[in-house]
Every structure is written in C-alpha cells, then in structure tokens.
Amino acid sequence: MSSASDILDGVLTTPLNGEHVARAARMVPFAGYDMPVQYEGILAEHLWTRANAGLFDVSHMGQAFLIGPDHATTAAALEALIPADIRNLAPGRQRYSQLLADDGGILDDLMVTRPVDPADDGKLFLVVNAACKVADFAHIRAKLPAVITLVEAPERALVALQGPKAAAVMARLSPESDALAFMAARWTAVAGVAAHVSRSGYTGEDGFEISVADTDAVALWRALLAEPEVKPIGLGARDSLRLEAGLCLYGHDIDTTTSPVEAALVWSIQKRRREEGGFPGAARIQRELAEGPARVRVGLKPEGRAPAREGTEIVADGRVVGRVTSGGFGPSVGGPIAMGYVEAAFAKPGTALDLVVRGKPLPAQVVTMPFVPNGYKR
C-alpha cells in the first residue's frame, strides 16, 4: 500500500515534503512530521492569505472512512462517540464535532462528512488531528459495533486553499467545487486530479480542503501554485490566522480537561443531541448547559503591544481567575490578541482583567470572537 507518510531521519514526511524543501521553506518537527513553518515570513504569509489565497499542506492530519450497511447504522455508531447530530446530516454536508471521553473531556476535534453519492450510503469521511490520529482511530475502532468498519486512509494527502480569492481559483480549476456552499462537500476533480473537496477550513476565510491520492499531491500542489492568486503558506501563519478567527487548537485551547460547553462550542451540539444525550459525558454537558459552566473560553484583547502567550495568568481583583491558552500578535488586527479560560463571572465582553506578562500585570479586556470578521460563503 502506498502511504501519504514517508520517514526521513526518524521523522514522518508528507508527499509534498520535497516541494517545501525546494522552495526553501523553514522546516520544523510538528506532530511527528517534518513540516514547513514559513516560506517568506509569517506576517507576509498571513496577510497574503487574508487578501488573496494561501495554500497549506495539511497531509499530516488523519483521514479515514467509517463504513456501515446504511447511514442510520453508521451515524448511530458515531453518535455514541461524539455530540453532533449525524443522523440528520444531509448528503454532501459536513459537521465539526468532538470525540469525547466518558467524563465529557475532549479527546480530539474532528470533521465528519456524509458523501453526496447515494452509492456511498452508510459511509462517513472523518478528518482528525495529526497528533491524535493514532489514539483516535484506536479509540473509535474499539467502540464500533461489528457491522461498522473504520478504514484509515494513509494513502491520501490533504491540502487547504484559503482566502477571499480561493473561489476564483477553484472556478477555473474545479467549477463544481466553486459551486459548493459553506460546509458542503463532494467528489470531483481539481485541475484534472480526482479529489474530495469540502468548502471549509481553519483560517476564518472562504476556502476549500482538498483530499487527493498521495501520488497526485505534487501535481495538484503545482497546479494550484501556478495560479497568480496563490502562494504556499506555513504552519506559523496557519496558527495566527486561526487565532484571529477564534478557532480552537487541540492540545492548547481544548483537551481532555475541557468540555465543549466550557470551550464555547455549544453551537456544534445540535438541539436533538443536547436534549437526548446518548454520548460520552452527556450528564456533565447537559448539566453545564442547564446551570452554566464554572469556566468559559473567551477572547482577550491586551492593551499595549506586549503579547500574552499560552500559560499567562489572568488576574482580577488581585487573584488568578484564569489562564491564556493561545496568544500572540494578530497581523490583521495589528496588535496582540489571546484566548483563554476564565471563571464564568468574568466572561462577559467588556470585562477588564490583567494578564501577568513577565511578572507584570498588563491590562486587557474580554472581547467577542472572532477578532476579525470571517469570510465564510453563506
């Protein structure tokens, strides 16, 4: 079997590793992979994506198919592990959800897609985080009923084209993809390459995630980069873009200690699931929905120019009431931004707090996220 991952000096590589090196990208180890952190600079790549179209290699993420006899059976099996309503997920639609532990803590977050083709009835396409994929797939496989099979897809690569001009690029290379609505997906072709395309992403911008066979990855990468609106973007700008978009990074903003309610991800739990439960940690999550959680993930806007990094203490009335989970400079905001968890009493937008940076309390304010308006196609 071919694989999207090869090993270089003990570190995994994606099928696009040679393309990154040829473009003199600065390579770093990430989730066990040798990945590009930047090409021409994080600031330039961030701003290019916000104004044009950035191309990301995300082939390190885990792709898999759940396969059962029909949609109802496969959806029921997955709903036993996540809080999203998969039973009523329409063909050709995608949902964001979380893989939950028995106590309601988040084991990982993931995307779930129901194929549009009736011939694929009973199949669901999953994309999970790179650092968690081995544990995720083992956990899912251990919980499945005998009639459902998890088929991992290590032979598939994944790229993301993100930015306000991504649609213009796809209109030329894949008109069927350009016609997709936000969080819709289909099998189609991009620049003549067979692909699974979803209109989604991780930057807050309009964009597409494109899954292809690893043997086609280089051809697709080069075809997209041949378009004048497109430049390659590294993981550094990917992180600043998602922070400005107010999106969680697993292992930082969400983990096994946080519930979806605390993480302000209630929007991803549809009404039927909130009422019926039937997923790991349902009792905790339903209690937090009814009574409110003890702590909440919020956006933070520090005054001045000093960034508050992960781990920074959040102080009010002379005591620690929370901690920053992601923070840095927002290139589109033009200043420092952060997100973190605070006691619920301090979560209201406009609340004044202090962030302890290098031992010095610096004033900040709770703000509504995202930090920049999103550009999703509605």
HUDANOR-V574137 format. One line per field, one symbol per residue. psi: psi as a letter, one per 30 degrees, with the letter a starting at -180 (. if undefined). A space follows every 10 residues. Layout:
psi=???
This chain:
psi=klkfklkjhf klllfgeeee efghkjklkk hgljlkfldf keeeeeeeef fckkkkjhff lkklkkkafl eeeeeeeeff flfljfegkl kglkkkakkk lfgfljelll kkkklfkffg kfkkkkklke ffeeeeeeee effklffkkk jlifgklklk jklfgeeeef eefieeeffk lkglllkakj hgkklkkkia agfflkakkj klkfffeeee eeeeffkffk lkklfeeeee eeeefgkkkk fdfkaffklf eeghgefgjl eeeeefbglk geeeeeeeee fklflkklkk jklafkkjlk fkkkkkhglk gakkfklakj efegakllla klkefgfkkf kklkkjjhfk kkklkklkll fkklgkj.
